[in-house]
Amino acid sequence: MKETVLITGAGGSIARKLAERLQNDFEVRFLTRKKKNPNDFQWDLENKTIDEKALENVRHIIHLAGANIAEKKWTPERKQEIIKSRTDSAELLLNTLKQKNIILKSFISASGINYYGTVTTEKIFTENDPSGSDFLSKVVVLWEKSADAFKDSNVAERVVKLRTAVVLTENEGALPKLAAPIKFGVGSPVGSGNQYMPWIHIDDICGMYEFALKNNNVSGAYNAVAPEHATNKILSKKIAEILKKPFFMPNVPGFVLKMMFGELSVALLEGSRASSEKIQKAGFAFHFPQLKGALEDLLKK
């Protein structure tokens, strides 16, 4: 009999692709605000309700829910929404599981590579490094704390937190936005262009969730980032090369982005490297360890 996996954040590209990978080995269910498919179950964060059928015989939860950090300007209200969409959703799951006396084999949570701080530095961060002190770091610290509560409360036998880099996908997220101006011959780096952009191919982040789900020795925090490091300038140039487009426009000045996006611009103008060594030592093998191969796969489809 297949074990049941419940996935939150059903509207995201990771959830959909991950479900395809898992469906042969697991019964996959989704928690969503609007039920569309037979394996969808509704939850309402405002009213703190979950369709209890979603939790029947559930053995694993993969928690991907969370408001997009780059979708809107960071007003005080938006900042609270970014935090609460992650922590309140985890708290609702935890409290409901406690009430029903359900013990999970694993609780696997999305997390952010911004744990270490949104700064440009030559340091390569590992999972043993302390957290940063800016807004995104604080978001991730609270996010991970809400995940750790499942282990601390003995509701999950193990907790895994994947500190996710920029996920490169064909039709959503950062890559189409970066590629669009380049396709029209007006692409350019942003800010100095020297800020690192930790990245990972959609297939590899889904593979990492599957790996964490199927391997009981995987526990704690892992950097979900490709082994090859790239700056904003290198990433943009590689996109131009693959699309066979010119790349000679001047950098977009940082002050322009600050005017457009406010505090959110720091996520575009700063960035550090992070090590993938820990997850690789655990036995995970990247399908797209190098940027060129990842971009070719996504841009030539």
N, C-alpha and C positions, 0 to 999 in steps of 0.2 A: 504493500500500500504506500502510495506517495505521501511524503510529508508536505504540510501546507506552509506556504510562504505568503505573508501579507506585505504588500508594497504600498507605501504612501507616496504622494507626489506623482499621481498617475498621469497627469497631463504633460510631464516632462519627457524629453527624448530618451534619457537614460532609462526611465521606468519601462517605456515601451520596448526598447531594444533588449533590455535585461530580461523581460518577461519571455521574449522569444527564445532566449538562450536557456531559460530554466524550465520551460513548459514540458519538456520530455521527462524530466527527472522529478519535478515537484508539481503539486497543485498550486497554481498562482492565483492570488486574489489581490484586488486593488481597493484601497480606501480613497474615495473621491467625493467631491462636493455634489456632483450630479451623476446619478447612475445611468450609464449608457449601455453597458454590456452585462451578460449574465454573471460574470465574476467580479462585477463592481459592487461595492458596498458604500453606503453614504456615511459621512461624518460631518459634524458641524462644530467648528472650534468655538464660535461665539456662544452657542448654547450648550457646549460641552457634552455632545451626544455622539455615540457611535452605534451603528447597527450591530447588535450583539452577534448576529450570525457570522459576521466577518471574523470573529475570534474563535469560533468553534473549531477545536482540534488544531489551532494554529501552533506551529513549533518554532517559526522564525519570523522576525519582522525586519524588513529593510526600509529604513526611514529616510526618504528622499525629499519630503515636503519642506518648503521654505520659499519665501518671496525672493524674486530675482533682485540681486543687489544692484544691477546696472540698468534696471528698467526705468527708474524715475530719479529725480533729484532727491538728495537726502535731507528732506525737511525733518524737523523733530518727530512729526507724526510718522513719516516713512521709516525713520530709524527704528521706532518702536515696532512698526509692522514687520520689519526685517528680523528683529529679535524674536518677537512673540510668535511669528509664523513657524519658527523652529522650536522654541522652547515650550510654548503652550501646547503645541501638537504632541510633543513627546510626553509632556506631563499628563495629557488626557489619556494617551495610550497606557502609560504606567498606572494611573489610578484605576482605569477600567480593568486592566489585567489583575491588579491587586484585589479588586472587588469580586472578580470571578475566580480567584485562586488559580490563575493560569501561570505556569512556569515555562518560559521560553528556553529553547536550546541556545538561541543566539539572537541578539539585537544588534543589527549592523546599521550604523548611521553615517549619512553623508556628513562631511565636515569641510573646512576650507584651508587651503594652503596659506591663506592670509593669517593663520594662527601666529606666525612668527613676526608679523608686522609688515605693513606695506611700505617697504623701504628699498632703495637701490644700494646694494652692498656687494662686495666680492665674496662674502661668506656663503658657504653652501650649508643650508640648515638641515639638521637631522631631527628626528622625533624627540631626541633628548634635550634639545634647546628650549629655553623658556619662551613664553608667549610674548608678543609685542604689547604696545600700550595704546595703539590707535583704535578707532571705532571698529574696523573689521576684525582686528585681533580680539577685541572684547566680545564681539558677536560670536566668534568661533569658540572662545573659552566657555561662554554660557551654553552654547550649542552642545559642546562635548560634555559639559557638566550634566546636562539634562539626559544625555545618553548613559553616562556612568551611573546615574541613579538607578538604572535597571539592574546593574550588577550589585550595587550597594544595598539595594532593597531585596536582593535574592529573587528577583522576578525573571532574570535571565542568567543562564549559566556562564555566558561570556558576552562581552561587548566589544565590537570592532568599530573604529572610527577612521574613515578614509578622508584624509585631508586633500581635497580635490583641487587640482590645478584647472586652468582654462580648458574646458572640454571642446575639442575640435570636432564639429559635425558638419555634414554636408549642407543642410538647409536651415539650421538654427544656430543661435549663439554668436560667438565672436567671429568665426571664420567668414561667413557670408558678408558681415559688416566690413571686415578688413579687405575682402576681395572685391567688393562692389566698386569702389573708386579706382582700384587698380585695373579692373576690366575696362574702364573708360579712359585709361591712360593718365589718371590724375592721383594715383596712390602716393603716399609719402609716410615716413615714420611720424610718430607723435612725440612731442617734447624733444628730449635729447635723442631719443631712439635707442639709447644705451640701457634703458631699464629692461631687466629680464622679464620674460613672459613664460612662467612655468606652464606647460601644456600637457595634454594627454589625448590620444585618439579615443573616440567614442567606443570603439570595439574593446580597447584596453581597459577603460574604466568599468565597462560592463563585465569584462572578463575578471577584473579584480573583485567585483562584488560576488561573482559566482565562485571564485577561488576562496574568498573569505567565508562564504556560506558552507562550502563543502569540506573545509579543512579546520578541524577543531583546535589545532595548534595555533591558529591565527587569532590573536587577541590584542586589544589595545589600539594605539594610534599608528597609522601608516601614511606616509606621503604618497598620494595617488598622482604621480607626476612621471613623465617620460624621462629616461636616462639622459637624453641629449638636451643640453641647455640652449636657449635661444633668446636673443634680445628682440625688442620690438622691430628694430631695423632689419635684423637678419630674417625674422619671420616675414616681414613685408617684402623683402627682396626675393625670398624663396617663392612666395606666392606669385610675384611678377614673372619670375623665371619660368615657372610651370605654366602660367597662362600666356607666356610669350608676349608680355607687355613691357613697355618702357618703364623705367623707374628712376626718374631724375628730378622729381618735384622737391622743393624745399620742405624741411620738416614743418609740421603744424606746431606753432609756438604753444608752449604750455599755458600761457596766460589766456589764449583763446579757449582752450578746453576748460580752464577754470571759470571763465565767463559763461560758458555754455552749460557746464555740469555742476558747478559749485564744488562742494567737498568731495563729491563722487569722482572728480577728475583725478584724485590721488591714486585710484585703482588703475587708471590708464597711464599715469606718468611715472609711477614707481613700481619696482618689482625686484625680487631677489630669486636666487636659485635655491632649489631644495633637492635633497638626495633621495633616490629611489632604492637605495641599497637594502634597506630593511625588508621591504616586501619581496625583493628578488632573492634575498637570502632565505626567506621563508619558503621559496619554491615557485614564485610567480614568474612567468616568462612573458615579456612584452611581445606582442605581434607587430607593433609599430614603435620600435625604440628610437628611430631617427626621424627627424622632421621632414626630410625630403620624401621619404616613403609615405608618411602619414598624409602629407599634402597632396601628393600624386593620387593616392587612393581616393581622397575626398573631392578634389577639384576636377578630376578627369572622368567622374561618373556622369 
